Amino acid sequence: MADRGQHNASTIAVHKSALHTIAEEQAHIAAPNPLDAPKVKRLLAGIAADRAALEQSRRAANPQNAPLTFDLVRALRPRYEGSQHGRMLFALVALAVAGCSRLSELLGSAKYPERRLRARQIAFYADAEGRIAVAPSPGARADTPHHLELRLDITKTDQGRRGTVKVISARSAVEAVWRHLCDGGQRGDDAAFGAVSTTALVRSVRAELTAIGRADVAAQTGGRSFRRGAASTLSAMGADDADIAALGWAPNSTVGRSHYANDPGVQRARALAINAQMERAVGAARSL
């Protein structure tokens, strides 16, 4: 796993954490956990140092992945309104940024095609408490729900497959995804966004950014621009690092539990309030 350039130390640490938990849960004797060994810690520190130097040189050679902030996402909407396929692409862009998501969480990847988001993993609610579930249908297209939930079976930070739930209340994103599923008819195990690939999505966003006069951003747009755009949008509206981290890792994560009260209701309310403010954020203070 330590092949140079193939894995971040943080990624390996996530796998280590999952294995550590399994070892503790299945151990039948009070023996030291081998994953706590000093050699393992030194190995991770060495990989982190090596990867940091490599990443710095890569970024210098390839200055892509400028943040795609939520105000830019809203500016793109008219460019995608002309067709059902276009509206699907816009829904995907808005969801990725509003959800602080990695594209692989929504579209899968060549290595993990099974991670492509399914329609059943998107739930809509008419109330802030998440008690009144509503289902998309052609007749309900005009009735945009209060928020949606993304239910991810596995993510980069959840290798133990415990499941991650992200709540999204940014109006533009909720409306776009709702309209797409009402019109498209995707249900159950249907791929929520068809067979769109990360490469195709990035290519489309670059073209539309250029069309609205933002060729400067288009030239530096890449697969990480969506997640970075979310962080930049949240920063611009005054969210602190802990809030950004909690939303980026999902409110039910360790980060969310440590920052918010250890109460799912409080975590949900906080995440909904901050996410909704994306609609009012303009520009970006920084990218993470």
N, C-alpha and C positions, 0 to 999 in steps of 0.2 A: 504493500500500500504506500510505501514511502518513495516510489519512483518519482524522480524530480519532475515537478510540474503537473503531476496527475491528481494529487489530492492535497487539500488544505489540511493543516494541523487541526483546525476546528472541525472539519468533516470527520477526520479520524477520531477526534475526541468524542464526537456524538456516538459513533459506533462503539467506542470504548465504554461510554456511559451506559449504553444499552446492554452490553455484555456484562458490565459490572453489576447492573441490577439483576440480570438473569442469574449470575453467579451467587448473589446474596440470597435470592429467593429460593434457589434450588439446593443450596448448600445444606448438608445434613450434619456437619460438624463445625465447631467454632474454629475454623482455620482462617489464616489471613487471606484476603482476596488478592490473587496474583496480579490483578490490574491496578493495585495500589503500589506496586513495586516502584522504587526510585528510578529504575532503568526505564520504565515506561514513561515516566514524567520527563526524564532527560531526552528520550527519543522524540517526544512531542515538541519539546522546546527547540530541539535541533531542526526538526522539519519546519516549524514556524519561522525560524530565522532564515532558513534556506529559501522557503517559499516567498517570504517578504521581499528578498532581494530579486528573485526571479520575476515576481509580479510587478515590481517597480520598473524593471527593464521592459517588460511587455507593454505596460501602459505608456511608456515613453515612445515605443515604436508604433503603438496603435491607440490613438487618443479617442476611441469610441466610447459609447455608453454614457453620453451626457444625459442628465436627468430629463425625463419627459414629465413635466409638471402638470397638475390637474387643469390649470388654466389653458395649457396647450391642448390637452385632451378635449376640452369643451370647444376650443376653436376648430378642432378637426371635425366635429360632428356634421356640419353641413356638407362636407366632402363625401360622407358615407351614406347620406340619406337617400340616394337615388335608386338603391336596389336592396333586396332582402339580404344578399350576400354582403353588401356594404354595411348594412345595419348590424349584421352579425359581427363583422370585423370591429366596428366601433364598440359594440357591447363588450367584446373581448379586451380591447384596449382599455376601456373605462374600468372594467372589472379588475384587470391586472394592476392598474395604478391605484385605484381606490382600496384594493385589498392588499396592498404592499406585497404583491405576489411575485414569486419567481415564475417565469413562463412555463417551466417544466411542471409546475403544480397544476397548470391549466391545460397544457398541450402535450404533456409527456415529453419523451425524448427518444432519440434513436436507441439509447441504452435501456430506457424504461418506458416503452410504449404503453404499458398497462396503466400508467399513471395519468393518462389523458382524462380530463374531467368528464364525468357523466352527468346527465340531467338530474338523476336522483340525488346527486351530491349538492344540489342547489335548492335551498328551502326558502320560501318567502313568508313573511309575517305582516299582518295588518296592524299589529300593536307593538309598542316598544318592549313589552315584557316577553314577547315571543310565545304567546299562548294561542293566538289566533292564526293558524296556518292557512294560507291561500295557495291555490294551484293555478298555474298559467293556462289560459284557454283563449281561443279567438274572441269570444264574447267579453272577456275580462281585460282586454288590451288597454283600455283607457283608465283602469283602476290600479294605478301604481301602488304597490305595497309600501309599508313604512320602511322595511329593511329586508335584507336577505342574509342567509348564512351559507358559507361554503364549508362543506364537511369533507375534509381531506383525509383519506385513509392513511397516507404516509407522505412525509415531507423530508427534506434534507435534515431538519432538526428534530425529526420524530422517527428515527430508525427503528424504534421499538414497536412501531405500528399501534400506538395507543389511540391515534386519531386526533386530528386538530380541527377546531371550529373557528372560523373567522366571521365576525359580524360586520356587515357593510351597509352604511346608511347614506352615503353620498348620493344625493338624489339622481344626478345624471347617470351614475352607474346602475343603480337599482332600476330605474326606468328603462335604460337601454337593454339590460339583460331580460327584464320582464317582457318587453315588447318582442325581443328576439325569440324567446321561448313560446310566447303566445302565437306568433306568426309561423315559426318554424316547426312547431309540433314535436320537438324533441322530448322524449319521456323516458323514464326508467334508465336502462343501461345505454341508451343512445348517447353518442358523444355530444356533449353540450354545444361544441363549436365545430362540428364536422371533422374533416381531416386537415384543417389548417395547421401548418408547421410554423415553428418559430421563425425560420428563414423567410417564409412567405409573409408573415405578419410584419416583421421588421422592414422588409422591402416595401410593403404597402405604406407603412407609416412614414418612411423616408420620402416616398413619392408625394404623399399628401402634405407633409410638412413643407416640402419644396413648393408645392402648388399654392400654399397660403403665404408664401414669402419668408419662410423660416428655413432656408437652405443651410444656414449656419448650424442649426440644431440637427437637421436631417443628416448632415455629413458626419455627425458624431453620435448618431442613434444606433444602439445595439440591443442585444437581448437583456442586458441589465439596466437599461434606461428606464424601464417601467417601475421597478422596485426603487431605484434611486430617485425617480421622480416623485414617488410617494413620500419618501423621507424628506426630500427638499420641500415639498408642498407643506408637510406637517411642520417643518422647521420654520418656514416663512410665516406661518400663522401663529407662531409662538409656542408650539408644543415643545416640551423639554425632551432630553435624550431618553429618559425612562419611558415616557409616553410613546415616543417613536418606536423604541425597542419592543414595548408591550404590544403595539398594534402590528408591528412587522413580524413578530414571532407568534402572534395570535393571543387574544386575551386569556385563553385557558392554559397558556404555557407557564413554565416556571418563572419567566420574567414577569408575566402578567400577575401571577399570584404573589410575587414578592413585592411588587410596586403597589398594587391595589389591595384593598381589604380582601382577605381570603374568603370572599363571598361571591359566588357566580353572578348574582344579581347586580352587585356593585361593579364587578368587572364588565358586565354587559353594558350597563348604563354609561360607564365612563368611555368605553370604546365607541358606542353609538354616538355620543355627544361630540367626541373629537373627530370621528370620521365624517360626520355630517358637515363639519366646518370646512372640509375640503372645497365645498362649493363656493366658499367666500374667499378662499386664499388666492392671492394674485402674485405671480412671480415665485422666486425661490431664493432662500437665503444661502443654502448650501446643499451639498449632496452627501449622502453617507454610503 
